[in-house]
């Protein structure tokens, strides 16, 4: 590990390290055998000074002969002073105990008399040096009581507080400004929250100058033990520690949030709280404060930022301050999104803008227009129809989308997108749904049973596979089976054997059936075209991402598939509105080294699909793990999903497989929403599941299911209760971000087993009965992620399996224990339906 070291210069200040040279007079306290020391603390032992490398238990004596000792030798002492013999200069800090050093706040040293020092595990400035600074820099009061100004003219920094006395500073005129300059203290929190609430209800009439900045110190934060505030710094320690600020955004707009932290005890992993969401973050070792910055659009009102220590986090970091800076704002007041305007109308846009940047807009993905006039903006129309208007503001990342219909028109029957929302006709389209991969090869009876269950849960979308490019068949089918160096659906029809033609024909029968079933139940489909994993053939079977010939093979398969006409619906797949979206692949992965090739692959395949099926949406099908599962960083995902032929952003989450804490799961859902807002496209959760054979203990740790039916039953009573609880929190987080996350597809709804021509005695571990006939039991929970939802009371008492196989639940299905998860799913199906009615 890397141990803390002392820096002797910062912020351009050349510091003379008096008192830190060899054979100097040591002023720190003597080592004590009964004291627990924190990393960075100094002691004197046998006429030498030592620094704790990390937290040290009582009784650990410094050992200068061991270079890896817990104590690090710093200097020999020519004569020691105890803590009671500090210099008079250092003890005369009567006017305050903090120093505003050109906009950054540090403690006043109590031992060091000149320059910069390190005391009580914190950076400090000597009183003599701080006192020399001119106002507004210099000595300031204790952060817990002071109302002194902390600002820097060189940064144009305005520190304001929305206390009751400053309400008059907020007016409806651009010439007015927030001029109060008091540091926000705990006494002003209550009144300022009320003001922010009142502003929220009428933000269109409030003008707050862009560039205003609000700084919050630990004395105003909510401190959760064992965290504590020491000398104005929030010290986080063990699990449960938290330093969380509630900040007030006076108006809706784009803000820069800056959180100052330090990690003097080594690199630690903890959770940043960004607007209420905990995001895993590595706090690299540093004794001096550094700044984490994020730009976000905040609504008027209260928001929370800070640091917390989860059950599996490392703790022991310091929180110094949070700064909120208003960058700009843009609000469209009229017309309402999805408004219906009279025939022949132009679009009159009433808007409010904060900041000097001009308003920009484009209509139906046309050229961007810069508007320099005042509100309202008149956008001419070209006859009746649907108009999609994208607004932005120069100099910011602000953006919003307006969709209106002028006159009477035949509204689209395909699902579309508008900004970060899915759209159907002239209404937003939200969906709850499930995955079920086996529809492409299991008998029609199983597919029909599945769709009846999805409809009973009020689901609106089903995600499944429409591919197979492996070298073997599944229940006798594989649409594009690999033969030699080619694939059967890629071959010209004249070159296909009779067996290959039969495989293709039967595969299409199964595809056609489930597409028709979806149409009959008014469900939409999200269909994957390939797979990263090698269960039904993998992407690399066509060739690496960099292979133009491999991409050509894949594109030929796509061409032949999308042009197929379904005899049950009379529509080619490319023309069927039931097919909402094509995914390039299921969970395609890349590495840092092949990312450029993967980006080319995405662009090539997505453009090809759009050239054939321009009315259907396209998604990459990515996990969007944000680095938890592989090397898909936020930046790389943003770059990929900005491709003009990618319409929506997918995300998958597997807490047990990826060793995720609950906080990380919720954090990744928030990151997905943030990514959608940044890219300006809707996101959806394509897969998220919890296996019945895992039980959470602490943090990211789980226990595996035992053997023996009685032990399995007891284990499942806990694990399935956990599943329902976690599902509720996942859905709640996605629903809270419904402006950016339009849908949730849980993995995975299952149902009855229909025989597929085998029995366990014939070597098929989960096959049973004559092909296509009901077995009278459930399809097995072979990977642990299935859930089972009864259609009636009789099914609630049915526990029989169609084939035991590797069923994770033993020799039955626990319908009563699955019911809470089904209740969560149905509840959110109904919540999503209310949004589109």
N, C-alpha and C positions, 0 to 999 in steps of 0.2 A: 504494500500500500504506500501511497505518497503521504508524507507527514507535513504538517503545517510549517511554513517558514515565514520569517518576518521580512516585510518589505520596508525599505527605508526612503521611499519616495512615492508620492502619489499626487494627482491633480496638478502636476507641474511644479510642485513645491519641493525644493531641495532642502532636505532636513539634515541637520547636524545631530548625529545620534549620540548625544551626551548621555552618559550613564549606561551605554551599551558596549563600551569598549572593554577589552580585557583588563583585568586588575582594576576595575572601577569600583566605586562604592555602590554596593547592591542595596536597594531600598525595598525589596520585596520581603514578605513574611517568611519566617523559618518553616521548614518542612515539619509536618505534624503526622504522627503515626495514626491518628484517629480521624483524619479528614479524607473525604472523597474529593478528588480533584477533577476538574473538567479540562478537556483539551485546550491548550493555550495558556493555562495558568502558570505563573512563575513562583518558584520557591527558592530559598537558600538552604543548602545542606552542606555541612563541613566546608564552609568558606568558599562555596561555589554556587552559581545560580543555574537552575534547571527549568526547562519548560515541559509541561505535560504534552505528550504527543496525542493523546486521546484520553478518554475518561479512565481514571485510575482509582482502584479500590484502596481503602485505608491500609496502611502498613507497608506499601510498596516503596522500598528504599531506592533512591537513585544509584545506578551502577555505572560509573563513568567508563569502565573497561568494556562495556557491552554497547556497540554502536546501534543495536536494535532494541535497546532498553526502552521501556515506556517513558522514561524521562530523557529528554534531550539536553545535553550540556550546552549552555549558552556563553558563560564567561566565568573567569575566576574573580573573586572579590578581594579587593584590597582592604576592605573594612565594611562591615555590614551595618545597616540601620534596620531597626524593626519598624513595623507599621505605625508605631506611635511617634516616631521621630521624623516625620515628613517635613519637607521644607515649608517655611512660612508662606512662600509664594503660592504653593500648591494648595494650602489649606485655607486660603483667603478668598475662596470663591463664594462671595456673599451675594453677588448680583445674578447668579444663574449657574447651572451646571452643564450647559450645552453651548456649542460653538457653531454658528452659521459660517461655514467655510465656503464662500462663493456659491451658495445655493445648496450645499450638502451639509447635513447636521451631524456633528460628532460630539462625543462627551468631552467635557473639560477634564484634563488629567489631574489626578490628586497626588501623584508622586513625581511624574516627569515634569521638570521645570522649564524645558526648552524644546521646541520642535514638536515632532510627532512621537507618540508613545503607544504602548500596548498594555492595557490594564484591565483586569477582570474580564479577560477574553474579548476585549473590544479595542477598536482604534480610538485614540483620544488626541486632542490638541492641547498643548500647554497653555495655561492661562495667559502667560506673558505674550505669546505669539498671537493668540486670538484677540486679545485686547487691543492690539495694534491696528486691527482691521477697521476700515471706515464703514459707517452705517450704509445699508441695512445689514452688512456682514458684521461679525463679531460675536460677543457674548450675548446669549439669549437666555431666557428663563427656563425653569424646569418645564419639560413638555407636558406635564400633567396639569399645570396651572397657567402656563404662559399664554399670552395673546400677542406676543411680539411678531413683527413681520419677518418672514423668511423668504426672501426673494433675491433675484439677481437681475439687474438692469441689462447685463450683457446677454441674458437669455430672454429678455422681455417676459419674465415670469411674474404672473399676477396670482397671488395666493389669496383666495377669498373664502368666506364662510357664509352659508345661507342661514344665518341666524335671524331671529325676528327683527333685529335692528336693521338688517340689510334688505328687507323685503322691498323697501322703497327704491332700492337701487335697480330693481327689475321693472322695466316699463315697456310700453308698446312702441316706443320710438327707437330707431336705429342709433340715434345720437346718445341714448342712455346706455349705461353699462353697470355691471356689478363692480362696485368700487371698494367694497369692504376688503380689508387686508388682514383680517385676524386668522390665525391658525385655528382650524376646526378643533374644538374641545368637546369633551363629553357633555358639558352643560348645554351645548347648542344642538345636540343630535336630535332631541325630540322635536323642537320647533322647526328645524330644517327639514325633517322628514315630512312634517305636515305641509310645509311650503312646497316641497317637491311634489306632494300628492295633489295640491291645488293647481300647481303648474301643469301637471299631467292632464288635467281635465280641460285645460284651455291653452295648450302649448302653442296653438297657432297665433295667439295674440302676444306671446312673450318673445322679447328679443334679448338674447344673451350674446355678447360679443364673442366671436370666434377667437380662440387663443387664451380664453380664461382658464385658469388652472386652480385646482383644489388639492391640497396636500393633507393627508391624514397620517397621524403618528400613532404608535402603539397605545398611548394613553386613551385613545378614543376607540380602540378595537375591542371586540369581544374576545376575552382570553379564556381558553379552556385548559384547566390543569391537566398535566403537570407543567404546561407552559406558564411563563411568568414574565413580567416586565421588570427589567433591571437597568437602571440608569438610562431610561428612555428607549431601550431596545427590547423587542419581544423575543424571548428565548424559548424555542420549542424543544421539548425533550422527548419523553417516551411516547408510546402509542396513546392516541387520544388528544395529544397536544394540538392546540389550534390558536392562531392569531388571525381573526377574520374582521375585516372592516365592512361596515355598511355605508356605502357612499351614495350620494344623491346627485342624479343627473337632472339638471333643471329643465332641460328640453330634450326631445328626441333628436338624436344626431349621431354623428361619427365622433368617437372619442379615442384618445390615446391613453391607455392605462399603463402606468409604470410602477412596478413593484420592486422596491429596493430590498435586497437580502444579502446575507453573507453566510459562509459555511466554514468557520475557522477550525472545525474539528475533523476535517477530511471531507471527501466527496460523499454526499448523502442523496438517497432517493426518497422523496416525499411527494406530497400532492399540492399542486397549485390550485387554489380555488378561484376560478374565473367566472364571475357572475353566477355563483352558486354551484358550479360543476367542478368536481375534483379531477385534475389532470395529472397523471404521473409525470414527474419532472426530476431530472438529475441536477442537483445543486453541487457544482464542482467546488473543490476546495479553494477558498479565498477568505482572507482575513478582513479585507476592506470591502465595503458594500458595492455590489454590482446591480444592474437594473435589468429586470425582465419586462419587455414591452410587448403589448398587443393592441392592435387597433380593432375596435368593435363598434357596431351600431347599437346604441343603447336607447331604450325607450325612457321617457321622462319618468322619474321616480327612483326608488331605492334599488341598489344592486350590491352584491357582495363579492369581495376580493380578499385574498390572503393566502395563508399556508396552513395545511393541517397534516397530521401524522396518522396514517392508517395503520391497521393491524400488522401489515407486513412491511411498513416503511421503516426508515432508519433513524428519523428524528434528528435532534441536535443541530438545528440551523437557526439563524436569527432573522427576524423580520424587522425592517427598519421603518418603512413608510410605503404608502400608496399615493400616487399622484394621478389625478384625472384631468385631462386636457381636452377641451372642446375643439374639434377640427372643422366641423361643418354640419349642416343639416339640410334635409330635403323631405318635405311632406306634400303629398298630393291630396288635396281636400275634396276635389270634385273633377270629373264624375267618379262614382264608386266603381271599384273593380267589378267587372262582369255586368256593367250597366247596359240597359236596352235603350237606345236613343231612337227618336223618330226618323222615318225615312227621309233622306236628303240632308240630314244634320251634319254640320261640322262638329269637331270635338273641342269643346271649350274646357281648358284645363286650368283649374285654380290651384295654385301651389304656394308654399312658403319655403324660403331658402335662407339658410344661415351661412355666411361666407361670401367671399368676393367672386368665386368661380361661376361661370355662366352655366345655365341650364342646357343640357344636351338631350336630344331624343332621336329615335328612329322608329319608323312605322313598318310593320310586317317585315322586319329584318333588312330594311332598305338602308340607304346611306344615312350617316349620322349628321344631324342638323344642330348647329350651335345657335341658341336663342339668347339674345341680349336684351330683350324687352322686359316689361313688367308683367306680373300676373294680371289677368288670365292670358294664357297662351291659346291661340286658335290654330288647330291642326285641320287643314282641309281634307275632306274625304273624297273618294272617287266612286261614289255610288254605295248601294246597300251591301253589307257584308260584315265580316268579323275583322276588327282592327286590333293588332297587338302593338302597343307602344312601349318602348323601353326608354326610361329616363336615366340620366346621370348628371353629375355635377363636376365641372372641371376642377382639377386639383385634389380630388378625393376619390375614394373607391365607392362612394355612395351610389346606389342604383335602386330603382324600383320599376315594376312592370304594371301596365294598365291594359286590360282587355275589355273591349266594349263591342256590342253588336249594333249596327246601324240598320234600321228598317227590318223588313222580313227577309229571311235568307234560309236556305237549307243548311242547318248547322251540321258540322262534321260529326260523323259517327265513330271516327277513330279517336283514341285517346291522344291528346296533344300535350305540349308543355307551354307554360307562360311564365317566364322568370323561374322562380323556384317552386312552382306549383304544376301538378298534373291537371289537365283540363279535359272535360268531356262536354261537347256542345258549348254552351256559354256559362258553364258552372265549373267550379273546382272539382277535381276528382280525387277522393281519398279512398284508401283501400286497406282492408285487413285480409289476410289470406294465409295460405300454407304452401309448403313444398310437398311434392310426391313424385320421386324420380321413377318409380316402377311402372308408371302409366304407359311407357313406350314399349314394354315387352310383356306385361302381364295380361291375362285374358280380359276381354271386354267387361265381363261381370265385375271384376275387381275395380276397374276404372269407373264403371257406372255407380258402384257402391260408394266409392270415394267422393264423386261429385255430389251425390245426394247428401253426404255428411258435410261437405264444404258449404252447400246451400243452407243446410239446417243451422249452421253456425253463422249465417249471414255474411259469409265471406264474399268478396268481390273479385279476387284475383288468385290464380293458382300458378305456381312456378314449377316447371317440369323440364325433362330433357326431350329433345327432338334430334337425336344423333346416335350413332354407334359406328365406330371406325376401328374396332379391335379385330383381332384375328379369330375370335370365337363368337358363337351365338349365345343368346340368352332366351331361354324358353323357345328356342328354335328360330329366333329372328335377329337380324342386325342390318340396319338400313344401308350401311356403307362399309360392309365387311372388307377388311384388308385381305387382298390376294396378291402375293408377291410384292411388287413395288407399287401396285395400284389399288384402287378401291372400286367396289362394284357399282355404286351409283355414279362415280366419276367416269367409268367406262362408257363409250358409245353403246347404245342399246344392242346394236347388232353384234357386239363382241361379248355380251353377257351370256353365260351358260343358262340352261333351264333352271338349275338349282339357284343360281344367283338371282334370276328373275323372280323366282318364287319367294326368296328372302325379301326382296324389295317390295313385292306386292303385299305380302303379309305385314311387313313393317308399316306400310302406308295404311293398311286397314286399321291397325291399332292407332296410328296417329289421327287418321280421319275420324275415328270414333271419339277420341277424347276431345278433339276440337269441336265436334258436333255436340258432345255432352256439355262442354263449357258454354256454347251458344244457347243451348236449351235452358240452362240454369242462369243465364244472364251473367256469366262470369267471364273475366278477361284472362288471357294467358301471357306469362313471361316465359319464353322458351330459350334454353341454352343450346348452342350449336356445336359445342365441343367441350372438352374437359382437360384440366391440367393433370388430373389424377388418372391412373391407369385402371379403371374399372370397366369401362365400355370403349376403350381406346382413348388415347391421349393426343393432345395437340401435336406433340413431337412426332407422332406417327406420320404426319404430313411433311414434317421437316422443321428445323429450328426457325425461330422468328426471322432470322436473317435470310432465309432461303426463299428467293423469288419463286422457284419452281414449286416449293412446298406450299406457299401461299396460293399459287395458281391451282393446285389440286384442291385445296380447301375451298376456294372461291367457286370452282366448278361444282363441288358438292352443294354449296349454298344455292347456286343458280338452279340446279335441278330440283332441289328441295322446295324452294320458294315458288317455283313455277308449277308445282304439282297442283292439280285441280281436285278438290275434295268432292267426291260424288254425293256425299251426304249433305253438303251445304251448297254445292254448285259454285263455289268460289275457289280460286287459286289461293294458296296460303298468303301470297304477297298482297292480296286484295281483301283479306278477311279482317274486319275490325275486331273480331274476337281475339285475334293475336295482337295484343297490346304492344309487346316489346320483344326484340331479339337480343339475347346476350351473346357476345362473341364467344365466350367460353364460360364454363363454371370455374371460378377461382383461378384465373390465369396468374401466374407469378413470374417475377423477374428478379434479377440481381442488379447490383449497381453496374456491373460490367456489361450486361446485355440490355440495360434499359434503353439505349438508343435504338437497338434492333426491335425491342418490344414496342416502342413508340411508333416505329414504321409499320409494324404488323397491325397495330390498332388502327392507324390511319388508313391503311390499305383495305383491311377487311370491313371496317365501318363504312367507308366510301362505297365499297362494292354492294353492301346490303342496301344502302340508301339509293343506289342507282337502280335497284330492282324494286324495292318496296319503299318509296319515298313517304308514304303515309303512316308507316309503322315506326315506332321508336327504337332506338339502339342504345344499348348499355354495354360496357366492357364486361360486366359480371364479376368485378373484382371483390376481394374481401375487404379492402380498405381497412387494414388492421393498424395503420399508422405506426408501423414498425414493430408491433407486438408479435406478429407471426412470421414476418420476413422483412425485406428491405423496402417496403412501400411507405416512404415518408410522406408527410403532408404535402411537401413541395412537389414530389414526383406525382402524387395523385392529382394535385391541382393541374399540373402540366398535361397529364394524360387526358383528363376530363374536359379540358378546354378545346379539344379537337372539335371542329364544327359539326362533325357527323355523329358525335356522342351526345345523346339527348338527356340522359339521366345518370346519376351516380349510385352505384350499388355498394352495399356494405354488409359484411358477415361478421358474426361474433360467436366465439366458442370459449366461454370462461374457463372450463376445466381443461380443455386441450391446450389452451394458450396460457395456462397458469395465471389467470387474471383475478384480481380482487374485485369486489363488488364496485368499488369506486372507479376502477379502471374500465369496467364495462359501461357504466353510466357516462364516464368521461369520453369513451370512444363514440358513443351515440351523439354526444354533444359535438365532438370534433367532426363527425359526419355532417351534422347540421351546419356547422361553421363553414365547412368546405363547400357545401351546396350554396350557401349565401355568397361566399367569395367568388365562386365560379359562375353563379347566376343560373344554376340548373337544379331541378328537383333531385332529391336523394330518396332512396328507399332501402329498407333493411331486407336483403334478399334471403338471409338465413340467420337464425339465432336459436340456439337450443341448449337444453340442460339434460344430460343423460341420467336415467334412473339409477344406474349402477355407481354413481358418485354422490358423496355426501360431504357438504362443506363442514370443515372444522373451524379453522381460523384463517384470516387473510385470504391467500390464494390456495391454501392447503385443503386437500380432500381425502376422504377415506373411500376405499373400493368395497363393493358389495361382497359379503361373505358367501359361503356355500351352505347348503341345507335350507329347505323350504321355509322352516320356521324363522331362521335367522334372516333370510331374504325378505320375508313378509315384514318383520320388524324394521329392517333397514329401509325398505321402500316407504313405510309410513312416514319416515323422516325426509328421505330424499325427494319424494314427490310433493310433500308439503313445501320443501324448499323451492322446488321448481315453480310451483304456483306463486309463491311469494316473490321470487326473482322475476318471473314473467310480468307480474303486476308492475314492478318498478321499471322494467324495460319498456313496457308499453306506455307507462306514464311519462317517461322521459321522451320517447318518440312523439307522443301526442302533444307534449308541451312545446315541441319544436315543429309543429305541423305546418308552419309556414315554409319549412325547408325539407322536412321528411314527410313525403306524401303517402307512404305505405309501409306495412310491416308484414313479412311473410315468415311465419314461424316454421321451424323444422321439427317434426313433420307430422301431419295428420295421417292416420292409418285406419284400416277398416277390416272387413271380412276377407277371409282367404278363399280363393277359388282354385280348385285343383289344376295343377299344371303337368299332369301326366306322370308323376313319379311318386315314390314312397321312400321313407327313410331306409327301408330294407334294400332299395335299389341304389343306395349310395348318395342320394340327394338329401342334404342335412335338413332342409326345410321345405321339401316338396311333399305334396300329398294329393291323392285322388285323381280321377279322370280329368283331363284337360277341360277347363271352362265350367266345371260343375261346382256348386257350393259345398264346402266341407263342413259347415255348421260350426266353425270356430273362427277366431281372430287370426289375422296375419301376424306373425311373430315379431316381437320387439328385439330384433337381432342386433341392432347397433346401440340400443338403449335410448335413442332420441325420439322414438315414436310416442304419440299420445292417442288415446282412444276416447271418442265421444259418442255416447249412446243416443240412438234416435228415439227410443221409447223405454218404458220401464222394464220390459222383458230383456232388453239388451243390457241393462244395468246389472242383471243377475247372471249374465253369460260370462264365464271366465275361460271357457275352453279354447284351446289353440287348434288351428287347422293343421299345423306341424310344429312340433316343439323346437327342433333345430337348436340354434344357439340363443334362444329366447332369454334375455337378461332378467326376466321376472320369474324364472324358474319354470314350472310346468303350467302356468296360467297367466292371465292378464288381470290386473287389479283394477277393475273398472271404478270402484268406489274411490280409490286413491287418485285416479286420473281426473275425476270429475272437477275438483277445484281449478285445475288448469283449463279445462273446457269452459268453465264459468268465466274465467278471466278473458279468454279469447272471445267468447260470445259478447261479453260486456263491451269490449273495445270494438268489435264489429259494429255494434249498435251505435257507439259513439261516433265512429267514422261515417256511418250511414246518415246520421243526423246532419253532418256537415255538407252533404251533397243533395239533400232533399229541398 
